[in-house]
């Protein structure tokens, strides 16, 4: 259990430490304590997106076996699971910081019910819908993977539209994409996932 906690912590903190300096540099205006929830919201959202990228990439790598050229299958599966747990931690952090934000003042309904908030309703709703898709994928991985493998496999395909939805949500609602380095993070990861998705389809039809 201690190793699991350690790996989750490492995944979450490494990505956070890489991105927080970028966001701190990008931040403008007042830096008083009342803005920290907003900084945490931005950082945790970007961390969640990066973790989702690695989760999708490692999933394709496992399914097509190309990842096994670099690491063992057991290690690949364990880290894929750790990435999922770390992603969940980042999303929870993102949601809590939104509720604590005193500037935009989101209510619980704004954060969890699509098309209710007046703040960029379509983009915010994309994030909320993405949250529920993520919950379905995570829940299916915990409950159906052994008992109903076919159902788990079908539900797991939701990861691809989930990535698209959260890409749109993060890229267009985020205030940091005006900075070239953040924009490049989104664009490069988006192109990589698009290529991996095509490779996954090719691998699928090749097996038939």
C-alpha positions, 0 to 999 in steps of 0.5 A: 500500500505504501508503494502505491501511495508513493507512486500516486504522490510522485506522479501528481507532484512531478507534473504539478512541480513542472507546471506550477512555475509556468503558471506562476510566471504567467499569473498577472495582477494581485497575488494575495491569498484570495487568488490562490484558489484560482491559481490552484484551479488552473494548475490542477486543471492542466495537471489533470489534462497532462495526466489524462494524456499519459493515461491515454498514451500508456493505454494505447501502448499496453493494448498494442504492446509497443510499450512492452518494448521499453518496460515490462507488462506488469510495470506498465499496467501498474503505472497505468493504474497509478496514472488513473488514481493520480488523475482522479486526485487532480480532478478532485483538487480542481473541483474543490478549488473551483468551489473555494474561488471567491472571485467567480463564486461557483456554486455546487450546482454550477460545478456539477450541473451542465448548462447552468452557470453563466460563466462560459456555459458551453465550455464549462459544461464540456468540463462537467460532462467530461467529469461524468465520463471520467467517473464512468470509465474509472468506475468500470475499471474498478467494478467490471474489468474482471466480471464483465471484461467486454463491458469494461472494454466498451466503456474504456473506449470513452477515454478517447471522446473524454480526451477530446472534450477535455482538450476543448474545455482546457484549451478554450476556457483556460486563461493560460493558453494565451501563453505559447508554452501552454498552447504548445502543451495542448497542441502537441499532446493533441496531435500525439493522441490523434496519431495514437488513436489512428494507430489504435484503429489500425492495430484493431483492424489488423487483428481482424 
